[in-house]
Amino acid sequence: MPSPLNTNAKTSTPPTLAIIGGSGAYHLLADGVLGEEKDCQTISTPFGDSAPVHYFSQGEFDYLFLSRHGENDYSLTAPYVNYRANIYALKACGIKQIIAWSGPGIIDPRFKPGEFALPHDVLDETQGRESTFFKNCGWGFIRQSQPFCATLRASLHDTLHEKGLIHDDRAVYVCTQGPRLETPAEIRKFRLLGADLVGMTLIPETFLARELEMCYAAICYLTNYAEGVEPRAFQKGTLFEGMQNDEERNRVEQAIRHFPSLMEGAFHRLPQTELSCHCQNSMQRYKDKGMIGEDWRQWIGPA
């Protein structure tokens, strides 16, 4: 089935890489720094409509871009993102690799606001989110030794290193339900469990992508210390109500401005990065047993 987007606008080869933008992605769209836009569509799926999917060209590379929280402002909080529709839509467009970006808080004080991190593992503290395509099916028992794609993480790591940006590639991300922020006691609990960062968006995205045999990795810009990590007075009417000071806010804004060049660097590196993952074979044993075929649309359970 052809892609729902007009991906032949520039070349005969449709994009296979997508970016899912997190907090502040709408600013990048509004500022027009993501490349030349070729097409944009909201895609209908069995799980409802996706967020608008943009088709961009940046230099010699084509890619798709989706802003999970909205395009005019931060209009949709994490618990209410239609993750299944978004991932299904990207798969329907022919995407094989997804780079997600997110702005989590800091649990381990070895990290600083404005730095970058590449999570390598996750803790799931969400509640009631639709986290599988395989409801009432007999498949989906998928190993999670590496919840984030090793191939994409290697490319992102090398890009950050090349650009001289402070980053850490061994971080455990705990995903909470939201939209409220966490209590000091919850943050202490998460630290005891081994979490370094806390956010609300990477689950179920990473699990859904693996179910459809897509590579998925996240690059995080660190926004603030989580509750109780650093003493901060309440400041009414400010971002995070005082959990982020002016210096930290400036560092975070600078980090966001690096994203277009970081993505371009990753685009250049990916074709030369050795394939070190098994993401695109995650459903192979079910195919070998004859439980499913090659048409991924036939794997999907009831909405």
N, C-alpha and C positions, 0 to 999 in steps of 0.2 A: 504494500500500500504506500503511495507517495506521501511525502511529508505534507502536513496541512499548510505549512508556510511556503512562500514563494522563494525557496532556497536555490533556485536556478538563476537568480537575478544577476549573479556575477560569474559563477562557474558551473560546470556540470556536476561537480561533486558537492553534495550538501554538507553543512557543518556536522561534526560529530562531537563537538565540545560545547558545553553550556556553562554559564555562570549563574548561580542563584545569589542575588544581592541581599544583604541584611539591612540593619539599621543604617539609614542615610543613603541607601541606594537610589532613592528618588532624587536626591541632590545630583548624583552623577548623571541621571537621565536628563534632568532639567538643564544641567550645565553643558550637555552635548559633548562630553569628553570620552565617550565609549566607542567612538568610531562613526562610520557612515551607516545610517539605518536604511536597510533595504525593505523591510516588511515588519508588520506587527499584527498579531492576532491573538484573541482569546480563544482557546481551544476547548471544544466540548468533549467531555470524557464521561465514562459510566459513573463517575463520582461527582459530577457537576462541572462547572466551567473552571478552567485554570486561571491563574493570573495572566495578564498579557505577556505573550512571549515575543520578544524583539529579536530580529535578525540583523546583526551588525557585521560590517567589514572593517577590519583595522589593519591597514597595510595589506599584506598578502594573506591574512588569516580571516576566516569567517567564523562566527560563533553566535550562539543564542544567549539571550540574557532575560532573566526573570527576577522581578523585585517582589520578595515574598510578603513584605509589609505594606505594599501600596505604592502608588506612583506620584501622588500629589503631596503626601505627608505620611507620617507614621499612622496609617489609618486602620491597620489590622494587627492586633497583638498575637503573640505566638500560639496560644491555645486555639485560636480560631482560623489559622491558616489552613487551607485545604491542601494538605501535603500530598494526599493520594492523587488528586487531580493534577497538581503541578508536576509530579514525577511521571505520571502516566503521559501527560502532554509532551514532555521532553522526550520520552521514549518513542512516542508516535512520530516525532519530528526526526527520528534517526540518531538521537544523541547516544553516545557510548561513554562519555566521560563528563562528570559534573564537578566543578569547583564551587564550593559554597563559602561565602564569607559571613562572619558573625562578630558581634562585639560583646563578648562575655565579661563578667566581673572576675576579680582576682581573689582566690582563696589563699594560695601560697604566696607570701610576700617576697619570694625571690623574683617574682615578676613585677613589672612596673607599668602603669598606664602609658599607652602610646607604643608599647612594644608589640611584637607579633608572636604568635604561637601556632604550632601545627599539632592539634590533638591527635594522639595515637590510640586513645581508648576512651570509653564513655561509661557513665553510670546513668541509668534511666530512673528518674524520680518523677516522671510524668504520670498523669492519671486520666484514663478514659479516652486517650487519643486513638484514633483509628490508625493502627501501626502495621497493618499487613494488607496485601492485595488478596490473600488466600483464605478469606473467611469461608468456613464450612468446606474446605478442600482437604485433600490428603497429602499435601506437600507443603514445603516451606521450612523444613528442619534444616536450617542453614548455619554452618559454622561461623563464629564471630571472633576468631583469634585475632583478626585485624579489622576492626569495624570501619576503618578508613583506608582507602586504597593506597598501597605502598608505592605504586608507580607515580601517582599524582603527588603524594607527599614528597617523594624524592625530587621531583621537578620543582615543586614550590620551595623546598629547602634550598636547592642550589640557586634558585632565582633570588631569594632573600639574601643568601650569602654573597652572591655576586654584587648585589646593590649595597652591601654593607649595612643592612638594617638589622637591628637587634632582634633576635628571635630565638625560640626554643622549640625543638621538634619532639620533645617527650613531655606531653601534658595530658592529664586525664580531665575530661570535660564532664561535669555533671549537668544533666538537663532537668530543669524543674518545670512545673506546670504553668506557673504564672496566671494572670499577668502581674500579680503582686510580687514584690521582691522578697527575699528570704529573711528569716529571723536570724539573730546572732547564734542561737542554739542550733538552728539548722546548718548554718555554715560550719560551726564546730563539728557537727556530726559528719558533714561531707568531708571535712579535712581528715577526720579519723578514718574515713573509708578510703582515703587516698586521692581525693579530688584536688585538682589544682585550680580549675576555672569553673565558673558557674554561668550558665546561660539557659535559654528557653527554646532554641530553635532546631538544633541539629538532629534531634529525635522527634519524629520517626524518619526524617529525610534519608539518613544514611542506610537504615534498614530497608526502606522501600526501594531505594536505588539498587541495593544488592539483590533483592527479590527479582528485579527485572534485568539482572546481569549487567548493571552499569557501574562503572568506576565512580567513586564519590570520595572526595576529601575536602576538609575545611581549612581555611586560613583565617585566623582570628586576630583582630586588633583589640588590645585589652583596654577597657574603658574606665574602670574604677575599681577600688578595693571593695570587696563584698562587706556586708554588714558585720561589724565587730572586728574586722582585720586591722583597721586603722581607726582611731577615735576621730569622729567627725561630727560637728554640731549640726543640728537641723537648720536648714535655710529655706524658708518658704518661697515657693515660686521659682526655684532654680532647678536645673536638670539634676535628677536624682536627689533633689532636696538637700544638697550639701555634701553628697558622697564623692563629688569630684570638684577639685579646686581649679582655679583659673589656669595655672600652669599645666595641670594634667589635661584640662580641656583643650588647650592649645596643642599639646603633644598628640592627642587623639585626632584632632582635626588634620594635623600634618600626616598622620598615619593613613587616614582615609584618602588623602590626596595621592598617596603612592599607588593606590589600587590599579588604576589603568595601566601604569608602566609595569606593575607586578604581573598583571594578567598577560600583557604582551610578552614579557620575558618568559612566562610559563608556556605560552603558545610556541615560542621558538624552541624551547627545550624539550617539549613533550615528544616530538618525532624522533629525537635522539636518545630519549630516556629508555633504558632497558626495561622491558616488561617484567615486573617482579611481583605481579599480583595474580589472583585467580578469580577476580570479581566476575568476569564474563563467562565463567564456567560454573557458577554457583548452583545452577539447576541441572547440571549434567546427569547426575545419577537418576533423577526422575525421568529425564529423556531416555536414558539407557534402559530403564525398566518399562518404558512404554506408557508411563502414566501421563506424560505430557508430550506434545510435539514441538516443532520448532517455532510455531506461531505463538508468540508470547501473549497475544490477546486472548488466546484460549486457556491460558493459565488462570485468569482472573476469576475470583469468586464473586458472590453477590455483593452489590454495593451496600 
